[in-house]
Amino acid sequence: MSIGEGRMASTITSTITSTIILVSCLPLVSVVAGCGRAADMPGAVILHAGNGAEVQDLDPHMVSGVTEHRTLCALFEGLVNLDPRTLEPEPGVAASWDLSPDARVYTFHLRRDARWSNGDAVTAEDFHYAWRRILSPNLAADYAYFLHCIENAKAYNEGTVTDFDVVGVKVVDAYTLEARLEHPTPYFLGMQVHQAYMPVHRATIERFGAMDERSTRWTRAGNHVGNGPFLLAEWTPNAVIRVRRNPHYWNRDAVRLDGINFYAIDNLWTQERAFRSGQLDMTDDVPLHKVRLYRERDPDRIVLHPYLGTYYYRLNVTRPPFTDRRVRRAFAMALDREAITHNVTRGGEEPAPFYTPPDTNGYTCRHRIPFDPASARVLLAEAGFPDGRGLPPIEILYNTSEAHKLIAEAVQQMWKQHLGADVRLLNQDWKVYLDSTNTLNYMVARSGWIGDVVDPVNFLECFLGGGGNNRTGYASPEFDALVHAAYAEADVGQRLELLQEAEAVLLEDAPLIPIYFYSRKYLKRPEVLGLDPNPLGYIRWTRVTLRRERV
């Protein structure tokens, strides 16, 4: 899923920052003016979490960012959960499941005590409706492709078939759901914790609009109906999302927190100060300049662990000069990734000479993008821009944060030094930035991807032609054919070889420039328990608790 997009979006304006600090400094049980929310009971165990930028939405089918997924995992539950330590599948709404001998048909047996936050039963029909909704062509969901492993789902999503009955999703009875796949998908159970597979409450969706209507008011507090361990109590945009125990959740006795407050604080320095002053129990990131200080002086309060993700730059291949592959490759080869991770990020990140993180389920790309300024200049001259002469100004778009700005400034200097390029920086807040990348209204845009599942295809499929998470204008029949062949290949060795070929094509075509592989870093008080580190950054909120009670 996209990282930073919806997580570190924009520098908070002084007005919004003042509002957040005011809310944080006031007793957090108080009612935010105008919202009419009742105060928490004395002694309630509330976790205060910095959550990065304002979420795009609380509709699981309309978002793609880490921030949104983190919040939605508190409000919804899929068929399957994951053990946060091992990432092994565990029962969720489905108490059990069966797999056919050919590994193509999953039969999920739903628990009969699963309930929506309004008390309605959660049934197989809810999942059938939700999966039909996200695949509806009119909804144009970015993550619809994530369900294309289901039989005929791609054809329905693209409108080549219009009868959902031919899609491999069948309600056997009220508490039995069958999913028939196009081909064996060994990570299918792990996909069920992703928001794309989460159920939605049909009556609530259609109370506020059509099934395939975007951005209706069903996600607002007072309207929202979920089936997770918490329910939506308040959503004050650009300030806070408060979730509280869902009394109808089937496993409510296992929930250890009474609630979570997710604060929209995308300025990392503001988050860090709020953490230091005791207003936050955890942050979603750490200012780059503070990582070393915490590691040396306060190691019990900083968490660092491997993170299955890549920070990269998108190139708009529909806009000159990046319509020319030689130019794209020249810019990719003129980046000193070692210098960026050693001198700029300094948080355990590793240089990324390729796209998919190394050793992703046994896969490490053999192809490399070298740091080779001399060869880059040759390519640029061949494209008609010797020593950068004739190049238009190159604009790097980023959603504002200290980290993005520092990295962009380093890249700016490298491209100027090695290519003679006039590079300019442009920052936008998250929602404007997302619109710019979705509509290809940019030249170069910073991006990042964290694996949804531990499999290399999850990284490569982002660049399939026309894919919702592509956002570069890139389309390669050769690349698409290799990825689709890998989907259908049962032999593990042959499958990985197809993905090697696909990534080599992608890196040669260079619609993206990998920069570094992420490490996960955030601040956490020792009193916060149950945050088990894993390479997906997945949080199982039912496992999290506070050692002391505080509101």
Beta strands, then each sheet from edge to edge (+ up, - down):
strand 1: 46-50
strand 2: 80-82
strand 3: 89-91
strand 4: 94-99
strand 5: 105-110
strand 6: 169-173
strand 7: 176-180
strand 8: 230-236
strand 9: 240-245
strand 10: 259-263
strand 11: 302-315
strand 12: 350-351
strand 13: 394-399
strand 14: 423-428
strand 15: 444-450
strand 16: 512-523
strand 17: 528-529
strand 18: 545-546
sheet 1: 1+ 10+ 9- 8+
sheet 2: 2+ 3-
sheet 3: 4+ 5- 7+ 6-
sheet 4: 12+ 16- 11+ 15- 13- 14-
sheet 5: 17+ 18-
end
